Amino acid sequence: MRRSSPIITQQLPLNFVFEPASWQGYDRLEVWRSRQTPEGPYEALHGDTWAPASLPLGFTGAPDDGAQLVNVGGLDLQFLVMDQFPVSVVIPGSGFVSMASVVAAVAAAASNFLSSYSSGPTLVVQTKRVGAITSLQCTGGQAAPFLGLAVTGFESTAYGQDARILLVPQQAQYGFVDAYGSPEFFYETRFWNSAKRLGSDFSLPLQGPNAPVFNSNQLVACFVQLADSSGNPLTNQEVLISTADTQGLQVGGATILGTNTTLLTDNNGRAQILLTRGIKVTVAIGGTGLARDVCIPRDPSVLTLDLLSPSVGKDDLFSVQAPTLDYAVRRSF
């Protein structure tokens, strides 16, 4: 199902926490984004190298000599680069002109922003700038349908790619800023083995977070890691995070009100969430009755927190409780 109205994008910080053992055999991390539904389609925000935004979306045809004739003489093309720089291209001549002349027209109109090449009757347009911070949208033009360019919908906009994120031994937390993100988008990650050219399974889709009101140094990347008695990861396991006991705490000029959030573990048995330093949290495992209270550390050196670990930081409280949840059975943790 496609969205009926455009979404305003923003720079959206994404934070991921992985137990180093979970990516054994891999050396890079990829982030993928869906602008439509949790099922996709997903587009890679990382690749082998820093890459430009390129239209038509997903086109892989090789450049040619531009000899093919197309009926676009005197017609126009309209582009928007990085959501702020409009580019207008008018193709000289009338009637049938060579693809080489179309490529030349793009160069004349937008040499600072765009490059292009022909592949048969298709015009491939790319940004000069590379990286996931780059975007390219075909916004209109009479010549667009003759040249294989969509002017509406998902296929009309492309984004560049960053090089894959390096996985560092013993480092658990990784961050990435989606320059064109939204809390309405969905994200997946996977690990990558550069030598074998092999990717891991994708994580479960996560909806984009709302941009935090306060600085990232006031947040801790919290997680749980679950497995069965045979050591296999427990996937799609509900984890309830309750901050109902936190009312009125002031952080960075914002007043925090208690909420209940339900997470699902991914293919690695992991669920993660950013939580504010100093708040009291109840974490419960759905359907088991296992629950505990945790105080998120104020210590700025603590960047990640296993919510089920016996102890992290001097101001953590690990009193066992049976929460007032319908599915929770009272028993000790």
For each residue, the residues with C-beta under 8 A, 3 or more apart:
1: 36 37
2: 36 153 154
3: 6 7 35 36 184
4:
5:
6: 3
7: 3 35 182 184 185
8: 182
9: 12 83 179 180 181 182
10: 181 182 211
11: 177 178 179 181 211
12: 9 177 178 181 182 183 185 208 209 211
13: 175 176 177 209 211 212 216
14: 31 175 176 177 178 181 187 208 209
15: 173 174 175 216 219 221 272 274
16: 29 31 173 174 175 176 189 221 272
17: 172 173 174 221 222 223 270 272 304
18: 22 23 29 172 174 268 270
19: 22 172 225 268 270
20: 23 24 167 169 170 171 172
21: 24
22: 18 19 268 270
23: 18 20 26 29 167 191 200
24: 20 21
25: 193
26: 23 29 167 191 192 193 200
27: 166 167 192 193 194 195
28: 46 164 165 166 167 191 192 193 194
29: 16 18 23 26 46 164 165 166 167 174 189 190 191 192
30: 44 45 46 47 164 165 189 190 191 192 199
31: 14 16 45 46 165 176 178 187 188 189
32: 42 43 44 45 187 188 189 190 202
33: 42 43 45 178 181 185 186 187
34: 37 38 39 40 41 42 43 185 186 187 188 205
35: 3 7 43 154 182 185
36: 1 2 3 40 41 154
37: 1 34 40 186
38: 34 186 205 207
39: 34 205
40: 34 36 37
41: 34 36 154
42: 32 33 34 186 188
43: 32 33 34 35 159
44: 30 32 47 161
45: 30 31 32 33 132 159 161 162 176 178
46: 28 29 30 31 132 161 162 163 164 165
47: 30 44 51 161 162 163 164
48: 163 164
49: 161 163
50: 130 131 160 161 162 163
51: 47 54 130 131 160 161
52: 115 126 127 128 129 130 134 136 160
53: 126 127 134 135 136 158 159 160
54: 51 57 59 124 125 126 127 136 158
55: 59 124 125 126 136 138 149 150 156 158
56: 59 122 124 148 149 150 155
57: 54 150 154 155 157 158
58:
59: 54 55 56 119 122 124 148
60:
61: 119 120 122 124
62: 119
63: 117 118 119 124
64: 67 68 99 118 119 120
65: 100
66: 98 99 100 101 102 103 117 118
67: 64 98 99 100
68: 64 98 99 118 120 121
69: 96 97 98 99
70: 96 97 98 99 102 121 146 147
71: 95 96 146
72: 75 91 97 102 142 143 146 147
73: 91 92 93 94 95 96 97
74: 90 91 92 93 94 95
75: 72 90 91 141 142 143 146
76: 88 89 90 91 141 142 143
77: 88 89 91 106 138 141 143 144 147 149
78: 86 87 88 89 138 139 140 141 144 151
79: 86 87 88 89 110 114 125 136 137 138 139
80: 83 84 85 86 87 136 137 139
81: 84 85 86 87 110 113 114 127 134 135 136
82: 85 127 129 133 134 135
83: 9 80 135 137 180
84: 80 81
85: 80 81 82 113
86: 78 79 80 81 139
87: 78 79 80 81 109 110 113 114
88: 76 77 78 79 109
89: 76 77 78 79 105 106 109 110 141
90: 74 75 76 105 109
91: 72 73 74 75 76 77 97 101 102 105 143
92: 73 74 97 101 105
93: 73 74 97 101
94: 73 74
95: 71 73 74
96: 69 70 71 73
97: 69 70 72 73 91 92 93 101 102
98: 66 67 68 69 70 101 102
99: 64 66 67 68 69 70 102 103 118 120 121 123
100: 65 66 67 103 104 118
101: 66 91 92 93 97 98 104 105
102: 66 70 72 91 97 98 99 105 106 116 118 123 143 147
103: 66 99 100 106 107 116 117 118 123
104: 100 101 107 108
105: 89 90 91 92 101 102 108 109
106: 77 89 102 103 109 110 114 115 116 123 125
107: 103 104 110 111 115 116
108: 104 105 111
109: 87 88 89 90 105 106
110: 79 81 87 89 106 107 113 114
111: 107 108 114
112: 128
113: 81 85 87 110 127 128 129
114: 79 81 87 106 110 111 125 126 127 128 136
115: 52 106 107 125 126 127 128
116: 102 103 106 107 123 124 125 126
117: 63 66 103 123 124
118: 63 64 66 68 99 100 102 103 121 122 123 124
119: 59 61 62 63 64 122 124
120: 61 64 68 99
121: 68 70 99 118 146 147 148
122: 56 59 61 118 119 147 148
123: 99 102 103 106 116 117 118 147 148 149
124: 54 55 56 59 61 63 116 117 118 119
125: 54 55 79 106 114 115 116 136 138 149
126: 52 53 54 55 114 115 116 136
127: 52 53 54 81 82 113 114 115 130 134 135 136 160
128: 52 112 113 114 115
129: 52 82 113 133 134 160
130: 50 51 52 127 134 160 161
131: 50 51 134 160 161 162
132: 45 46 159 160 161 162 178 179
133: 82 129 160 179
134: 52 53 81 82 127 129 130 131 159 160
135: 53 81 82 83 127 157 158 159 160 179 180
136: 52 53 54 55 79 80 81 114 125 126 127 157 158 159
137: 79 80 83 156 157 158
138: 55 77 78 79 125 141 144 149 150 151 156 157
139: 78 79 80 86 151 156
140: 78 144 151
141: 75 76 77 78 89 138 144 149 151
142: 72 75 76
143: 72 75 76 77 91 102 146 147
144: 77 78 138 140 141 147 149 150 151
145: 149 151
146: 70 71 72 75 121 143
147: 70 72 77 102 121 122 123 143 144
148: 56 59 121 122 123
149: 55 56 77 123 125 138 141 144 145 156
150: 55 56 57 138 144 153 155 156
151: 78 138 139 140 141 144 145 156
152: 156
153: 2 150 156
154: 2 35 36 41 57 157
155: 56 57 150
156: 55 137 138 139 149 150 151 152 153
157: 57 135 136 137 138 154
158: 53 54 55 57 135 136 137
159: 43 45 53 132 134 135 136 180
160: 50 51 52 53 127 129 130 131 132 133 134 135
161: 44 45 46 47 49 50 51 130 131 132
162: 45 46 47 50 131 132 165 176
163: 46 47 48 49 50
164: 28 29 30 46 47 48 192 194
165: 28 29 30 31 46 162 174 176
166: 27 28 29
167: 20 23 26 27 28 29 171 174 191
168: 171
169: 20
170: 20
171: 20 167 168 174
172: 17 18 19 20 221 303 304
173: 15 16 17 221 303 304
174: 15 16 17 18 29 165 167 171
175: 13 14 15 16 216
176: 13 14 16 31 45 162 165
177: 11 12 13 14 181
178: 11 12 14 31 33 45 132 181 185 187 208
179: 9 11 132 133 135
180: 9 83 135 159
181: 9 10 11 12 14 33 177 178 185 208
182: 7 8 9 10 12 35 185 208
183: 12 207 208 209 210 211
184: 3 7 207 208
185: 7 12 33 34 35 178 181 182 207 208
186: 33 34 37 38 42 205 206 207 208
187: 14 31 32 33 34 178 205 206 207 208
188: 31 32 34 42 202 203 204 205 206
189: 16 29 30 31 32 202 203
190: 29 30 32 199 200 201 202 203
191: 23 26 28 29 30 167 199 200
192: 26 27 28 29 30 164 198 199 200
193: 25 26 27 28 196 197 198 199
194: 27 28 164 197
195: 27
196: 193
197: 193 194
198: 192 193
199: 30 190 191 192 193
200: 23 26 190 191 192
201: 190 267
202: 32 188 189 190 267
203: 188 189 190 206 266 267 268
204: 188 235 236 264 265 266 267
205: 34 38 39 186 187 188
206: 186 187 188 203
207: 38 183 184 185 186 187
208: 12 14 178 181 182 183 184 185 186 187
209: 12 13 14 183 212 274
210: 183
211: 10 11 12 13 183
212: 13 209 215 216 218 219 274
213: 252 253 254
214: 218 219 251 252 253 254 276
215: 212 218 219 252
216: 13 15 175 212 219
217: 300
218: 212 214 215 251 252 276 277
219: 15 212 214 215 216 274 275 276 277
220: 274 275 276 277 296 297 302 303 304 305
221: 15 16 17 172 173 272 274 303 304 305
222: 17 241 272 273 274 275 281 296 304 305 306 307
223: 17 270 271 272 273 304 305 306 307
224: 239 265 270 271 272 283 285 306 307 308
225: 19 268 269 270 306 308
226: 233 234 237 239 265 269 270 271 285
227: 230 231 232 233 234 269
228: 231 232 234
229:
230: 227
231: 227 228
232: 227 228 269
233: 226 227 265 267 268 269 270
234: 226 227 228 237 265 269
235: 204 265 266 267 269
236: 204 264 265
237: 226 234 264 265 269 271 285 286
238: 262 263 264 285 286 287
239: 224 226 262 263 264 265 271 283 284 285 286
240: 260 261 262 263 282 283 284 285 286 323 325
241: 222 260 261 262 263 273 275 281 282 283
242: 245 258 259 260 261 281 282 283 284 323
243: 246 256 258 259 260 275 279 280 281 282
244: 258 259 260 282
245: 242 258 280 282
246: 243 249 256 257 258 279 280 281
247: 256 257 258
248: 255 256 257
249: 246 255 256 276 278 279
250: 253 254 255 256
251: 214 218 254 256 276 277 278
252: 213 214 215 218
253: 213 214 250
254: 213 214 250 251
255: 248 249 250
256: 243 246 247 248 249 250 251 276 279
257: 246 247 248
258: 242 243 244 245 246 247
259: 242 243 244
260: 240 241 242 243 244
261: 240 241 242 273
262: 238 239 240 241 286
263: 238 239 240 241 271 272 273
264: 204 236 237 238 239 271
265: 204 224 226 233 234 235 236 237 239 268 269 270 271
266: 203 204 235 269 270 271
267: 201 202 203 204 233 235
268: 18 19 22 203 225 233 265
269: 225 226 227 232 233 234 235 237 265 266
270: 17 18 19 22 223 224 225 226 233 265 266
271: 223 224 226 237 239 263 264 265 266
272: 15 16 17 221 222 223 224 263
273: 222 223 241 261 263
274: 15 209 212 219 220 221 222
275: 219 220 222 241 243 279 281 296 305
276: 214 218 219 220 249 251 256 279 296
277: 218 219 220 251 296 297 298 300
278: 249 251 295 296 298
279: 243 246 249 256 275 276 295 296
280: 243 245 246 293 294 295 296 317
281: 222 241 242 243 246 275 293 294 295 296 307
282: 240 241 242 243 244 245 291 292 293 294 321 323
283: 224 239 240 241 242 291 292 294 307 308
284: 239 240 242 288 289 290 291 323 325 328
285: 224 226 237 238 239 240 288 289 290 291
286: 237 238 239 240 262 327
287: 238 327
288: 284 285 328 329
289: 284 285 322 327 328 329 330 331
290: 284 285 331 333
291: 282 283 284 285 320 321 322 323 325 328 333
292: 282 283 307 308 318 319 320 321 333
293: 280 281 282 317 318 319 320 321
294: 280 281 282 283 305 307 316 317 318
295: 278 279 280 281 315 316 317
296: 220 222 275 276 277 278 279 280 281 305
297: 220 277 302 305 312 313 314 315 316
298: 277 278 315
299: 302 313 314 315
300: 217 277
301:
302: 220 297 299 305 312 313
303: 172 173 220 221
304: 17 172 173 220 221 222 223
305: 220 221 222 223 275 294 296 297 302 309 312 313
306: 222 223 224 225 309 312
307: 222 223 224 281 283 292 294
308: 224 225 283 292
309: 305 306 312
310: 318
311: 316 318
312: 297 302 305 306 309 316
313: 297 299 302 305 316
314: 297 299
315: 295 297 298 299
316: 294 295 297 311 312 313
317: 280 293 294 295
318: 292 293 294 310 311
319: 292 293
320: 291 292 293 332 333
321: 282 291 292 293
322: 289 291 328 329 330 331
323: 240 242 282 284 291 328
324: 328
325: 240 284 291 328
326:
327: 286 287 289
328: 284 288 289 291 322 323 324 325
329: 288 289 322
330: 289 322
331: 289 290 322
332: 320
333: 290 291 292 320
